[in-house]
């Protein structure tokens, strides 16, 4: 089935079991979201550094801490 493109008006949903759940993809999304939300470059880098400082689960927890109001993470 082919349909016209629809605008997503709901929250962003990321499936952590798919390719978007890759740690590097999550860090890229975090950097983009931080920029969109007006975080200064130093704060953006601090978030990425915090995400890289632990395990994958800690990376996901850090992402959720900063962007959980805007993004739904699914396992």
C-alpha positions as CSV (number, residue, x, y, z in Angstrom):
1,X,0.0,0.0,0.0
2,X,1.2,3.5,-0.8
3,X,0.0,6.5,1.0
4,X,0.7,10.2,1.1
5,X,3.3,11.3,3.5
6,X,1.8,12.4,6.9
7,X,3.2,14.8,9.3
8,X,4.2,13.3,12.7
9,X,2.6,15.4,15.3
10,X,3.2,13.1,18.3
11,X,6.4,12.4,20.3
12,X,9.4,10.9,18.7
13,X,9.6,7.1,19.2
14,X,12.9,5.3,19.0
15,X,12.9,1.5,18.9
16,X,16.0,0.5,20.8
17,X,16.0,-3.0,19.3
18,X,16.3,-1.6,15.8
19,X,19.0,0.3,14.0
20,X,18.0,3.5,15.7
21,X,19.0,1.9,19.0
22,X,22.6,1.9,18.1
23,X,24.7,3.9,20.6
24,X,26.2,6.1,17.8
25,X,22.8,6.8,16.4
26,X,21.5,7.7,19.9
27,X,24.4,10.1,20.4
28,X,23.7,11.7,17.1
29,X,20.1,12.2,17.9
30,X,21.0,13.5,21.3
31,X,23.3,16.1,19.8
32,X,20.6,17.1,17.2
33,X,17.9,17.4,19.9
34,X,20.2,19.4,22.2
35,X,20.9,21.8,19.4
36,X,17.1,22.1,18.6
37,X,16.4,22.7,22.2
38,X,18.9,25.6,22.4
39,X,21.6,23.9,24.6
40,X,24.9,25.7,24.2
41,X,27.7,23.8,22.5
42,X,29.5,23.0,25.8
43,X,26.3,21.5,27.3
44,X,25.8,19.5,24.1
45,X,29.3,18.0,24.4
46,X,28.8,17.4,28.2
47,X,25.7,15.3,27.4
48,X,27.6,13.2,24.8
49,X,30.5,12.8,27.2
50,X,28.1,11.6,29.9
51,X,26.5,9.2,27.5
52,X,29.9,7.7,26.6
53,X,31.1,7.4,30.2
54,X,29.3,4.1,31.0
55,X,27.6,1.0,29.6
56,X,25.0,1.0,26.9
57,X,22.2,0.9,29.5
58,X,23.7,4.0,31.2
59,X,23.9,5.7,27.8
60,X,20.2,5.0,27.3
61,X,19.4,6.3,30.8
62,X,21.3,9.5,30.1
63,X,19.5,10.0,26.9
64,X,16.2,9.5,28.7
65,X,17.3,11.9,31.5
66,X,17.8,14.7,29.1
67,X,15.3,14.0,26.3
68,X,12.6,11.8,28.0
69,X,10.1,14.6,27.8
70,X,10.4,14.6,24.0
71,X,11.3,11.1,23.0
72,X,9.8,7.7,23.8
73,X,12.3,4.8,23.9
74,X,11.0,1.4,23.3
75,X,12.7,-1.9,24.2
